[in-house]
Amino acid sequence: MSDVDYGITTAVVDGVVQIPVTDIPKTIADCFKFRNKIGLDVALEALRDAWQHKKVTMDELWKAAEHCRVANVMRPYLESLV
């Protein structure tokens, strides 16, 4: 998997249309990456919700944070979850 494709899968709709879909860890990392546009509260809610419903692991979150270059931003929030 290349860097461009990290965290992205392709879903096929009606057997014809291919739609790129990001996985949960990458979506959360993207929320932190664009926190100035969407708001930090949205990023924190996405993180808390995914963690509480056990949809992500700490390793997945950390890997996505490093890939999206927001590891230093996400670190305190990830540490507060443990």
Order of alpha helices (4+ residues) and beta strands (2+ residues): beta-beta-alpha-alpha-alpha-alpha-alpha
